[in-house]
Amino acid sequence: MNRINLSVAIATYNEEKTLGDCLNSVKRLADEIVVVDGSSTDKTVEVAKSFGAKIIITDNKPIFHINKQLAIDEGKGEWILQLDADEIIPPELLEEIRKTIESGEGEIVAYWIKRKKMFLGKWMKKGGQYPDPVIRLFKNGKGRLPCKSVHEQIAVEGGVGELKNPMIHLPTPDFSVYITKDNRYSTLTAFEMKKNNLSLNFFPALSNLLLKPFLTFFSIYFRHFGFLDGFPGFVFAFYSGLHHFSAYVKYWEMVKEKIDSKPSERDWV
C-alpha cells in the first residue's frame, strides 16, 4: 500500500459553485481527498467524485464541525489538511505545505494558516478579519474539533507553528449568502441561550439588544479600524453587532411561543 502523506478533509452541503476551485487548488499535493456531504441537493457530490474523492453521505448537522470531524476521522494520511469548500490554497501556500510535511519532525504537530477573506467584492484587511489565523494543517491524531460551537478552533495535542503564506477565503459570494449564513448562526446562538436558560428580564435584554450590538460594532469598526475597509467594512461591523440582537429576539420568540424544535429543523432547508 502506498504511503499517504496528506489527507484533505472537507465537509460540504450544496457547495457545487465553490468546491471545484477548492479541490483543484490542492489536487497536486493531496494523496487522498475525503468529503463528508450533508445530503446536498445540488451537484456537490458529482464535483467531489470528479476529483476522485472518498465520499460519505450523512445529514446536514447545524454544528457543521461534526461533519468536519467525521472527514478528519476518515483521513489515512500522516498529515491532515482540513478545509472548507469556500477556501482555496494558492500555489505559494501549497509549496510551503509540501515542504512542511516533508521536513515536519519534532515538537510541532500543527500549523496556523492565515486567511485572506473577501466580503462584498473587497479583500478585508481590517476589522479583525486579517490575518484571521486558523489551525488547518496537523498530524493525524493530534488535532480534533470539540464540535460545540460554530467558530471553534481545532484542539491540538502538541506544539503549534505558523505558516507564512495565507489561504484565500470566499465565504460570501454575494450578500444574500451572507444573510443566509448569519441567520443560521444567530439561530444556533439562540439555542445556546435556551440551553443556558437565559433570563428574559431587563438586564439580559439590555445586554443583547443594545450593549453587545454596540460594543461589537465599535470594536470591529473603530478599535480594529474596520472603517478603513470602506462600505464593506461598515456593513460587516453593523451586521456582526446585529447578530446578538437577532439571536436574542429568536430566543425570546422560542420562550414566549414555547417553540421546542431543534436547530436542524429551523433555517437549514
Secondary structure, 3 states (H helix, E strand, C coil): CCCCCEEEEEEECCCCCCHHHHHHHHCCCCCEEEEEECCCCCCHHHHHHHCCCEEEECCCCCCCHHHHHHHHHHCCCCEEEEEECCEECCHHHHHHHHHHHHHCCCCEEEEEECEEEEECCEECCCCCCCCCCEEEEEECCCEECCCCCCCCCCEECCEEEECCCCEEECCCCCHHHHHHHHHHHHHHHHHHHHHCCCCCCHHHHHHHHHHHHHHHHHHHHHHCCHHHHHHHHHHHHHHHHHHHHHHHHHHHHHHHCCCCCCHHHCCCC
